[in-house]
Amino acid sequence: MSILSYLEVKKCQKKKKQIIERLSDIVSDLPDAKKERLLGVAEGMSIMKEAQEVDSEKKWGEINEQKSNDRSCGRIN
């Protein structure tokens, strides 16, 4: 890992830690109903992110499959 990559990782880790600490402070002051709503929103965001990743992987698989088919048909060198 290059020094630049290492520094980028450390910066991201520091940013994530700051976000978690800030959210922790905010959530501790919320009523239970708001905490549950926030948890639901976060879970929904996580589900959407996973779905987008699966969709992206599926699209890349389809693109690679099409390229493979094109090569076998002599369309791409």
N, C-alpha and C positions, 0 to 999 in steps of 0.2 A: 504494500500500500504506500502510495506516495505521501509526502508530507502534506500536500494540498488536500488530498482525499482525507487524510487523518484529521486535519483541521476542520474540514467541512462536516465530518461525522461528529466531532466534538461540539461544533457550533449547533448542529441539529439536536444533539443530546441535551445541550444546555437550554435550547429553546423549548424542547419538550418538557423538561423539568420545570421551567418557569410557567408553562401553560398548566401543567398538572398542579403545581402549587397554588396558582391563582384560582383555578377551578375548585380546588379543595377549600380555599377560603370562602369562595362565593357559595358553594353548595352547603357548607356547614351552617350558613345563616338562613337557608331556605326552609319553608314549611315542607312537610313530608310529601304532600301532593305535588309540589313543584319539583322535588327531587325525583319522584317517580316519572314525571313528565320528561325531565331532562334525561333520565336514563333511557326512556323509550326513544327519544330523539337520537341519542348516541347509538343505541342498538340499531335503529333504522339506518343511520348513516353507515354503520359498519356493514350491514347487509347489502346496501346499495354499492359500496366499494367492492365487496366481494363479487357481486353480480357483474360489475363493470370489468373486473379483472378476468373473470371467467369468459365474458363476452369478448374481451380483447384477445385472450388466448385462442378462443374459437375462431375469431376472424383471422388471426395470424396463421392458424392451422389450415384454414380454407385457402388463404393466399398461397401458402407453401405448397399445398396440394395442387392448386391450379398451376403453379409454376412447374411442378413436377410433371403434371399432365401435358403442359405445353412443350416441355423438353422432350417427352417421349413421343410427341406428335411431330417433332422437328420444327416447332414454331419459334423456339428460343435456343440460342447456341450456348 
